[in-house]
Amino acid sequence: MDRRLALVRRPSPSLADGLVTHIERTPVDLDLALRQWRAYVDALTEHGWQVVEAPASDAHPDGVFIEDPVFVHGDLAVLMRPGAEERRGETEGLADLLAARGYRIAAIEAPGTIDGGDVLTHGDQVWVGLGGRTNQAGVDQLAALLSELGATVTGVPVTKVLHLKSAVTALPDGTVIGHEPLVDDPGAWPRFLAVPEEPGAHVVLLGDDRVLMSAAAPESAALLAARGLDVVTVDITEFEKLEGCVTCLSVRLRGAPA
């Protein structure tokens, strides 16, 4: 049976102190963020995903962005080594949780650094953003691990946003979408579709032709709906203030092994 699990982590009480690098800091409403996080989780469960909550990481303001400390491909879970030293403790507890669900565990080691938000996949093609949080040593280690699974890893530059997936994500058919002013090289992908709003560049694949995206991108949602996609929207304004997006808030474990 193809099980679909989604790994999430509830926001830390210190969420408002999260790192901001490419945008101006604005106040974060923690109570609203908690409501938005719960609505995000509800959207996952309503569309067929069983939610697994990772151990709390209250000491880490950015811990809710669970995509960054771990990357999963096939039956392999890779504990990342975040580029921001303040975030490296966010991997704690994840190995035991994922091993208990049948995943093999590997880890990126120094001097490599890599954030999961820099890793975009479609099938066995993997693109990794090289920028402020991810270095070549991290990319090389991930490529070596994934080569055993038949995946091909390609590094692409990221200079205009925090992570590669802050700029681009992939639709179910493999078309890569992005807000072109924030994409270093649209030609890095065989099929690239420009979207009119920055939050419109981020989609979570929920299965079949259904995608989850930010409510802050209505024109992009209409564009994707016109392509035949079933678009589900959620309000995540408080996380967007911290350079977060819909992909950051979960790790989708398709076909979980146990």
Residue, then its C-alpha position, 0 to 999 in steps of 0.5 A: m500500500d502506498r502510504r503518504l506521510a507528511l512530517v511537520r513540526r509545530p512553531s516554536p514560541s520564539l518563532a518571531d526571532g527566526l533568521v531573515t536574510h533577503i527581506e526586511r524583518t517585520p513583526v510576527d504574530l505568534d498566535l496567528a502563526l499557530r492558527q495558520w500552521r494548524a490550518y496548513v496541517d488540516a489541509l494536508t490531512e483533508h487531502g489524504w496525508q497522514v501527519v507525523e509531528a516531529p519532536a518539538s524544537d522550541a529552542h530553535p525559532d526556525g524549527v517549524f521549517i522542517e524541510d531544511p533539516v532533513f531530505v527524503h528520497g526513496d527509502l533514504a532519509v538524509l539529515m542535513r547540515p544546515g548552513a546557518e549554525e544556529r539551525r543545526g540542532e533542528t535535526e535532533g530526534l529526526a533520525d529515530l523518528l524516521a528509522a522507526r518508520g523504515y527509512r535508512i538514515a544518512a547524514i551530511e558531514a563537515p565541511g558540507t552544508i546543505d539545507g533541504g530548502d535548496v533541494l528540488t526533485h522531480g522523479d530521479q532528477v535532483w537540483v540543488g541550489l548553491g548559495g548562502r546556505t548550501n556549499q559544493a561539499g554538501v552537494d557532492q555528499l548528497a550526490a554520492l548518497l543519491s547515486e545509489l538510488g539512481a538519482t542525478v544531482t545538478g547544482v544551480p546558482v542561488t543568489k537572489v533568494l534564501h533557498l532554491k525552493s524560495a525561487v522555484t518548485a515543480l508541477p506534477d508534470g515536471t514543469v518548473i515554475g518561478h517568479e522570474p525576477l528571483v530566478d538566477d537562471p530559468g534556462a537551468w530547467p527544460r521546461f520553465l513557466a514564469v508566474p506573476e507573483e513571488p508566492g506563486a512560485h511555491v507549490v506542494l504536490l498533494g497527489d494526482d493534479r492537486v497542488l497546495m499553494s499560498a493564498a497570497a498568489p491569486e493570479s498564479a493560482a488562476l494560472l495553474a488552475a487554467r492548466g488543469l490543476d486542482v489548486v488548494t490555498v492556505d494563508i501563511t503570511e506569518f511564515e512568509k515574513l520569515e522567508g518561509c513558504v508552503t514547501c518549508l512547513s512539511v516533508r512529504l514522505r511518499g510511499a513510506p517504507a513502513 
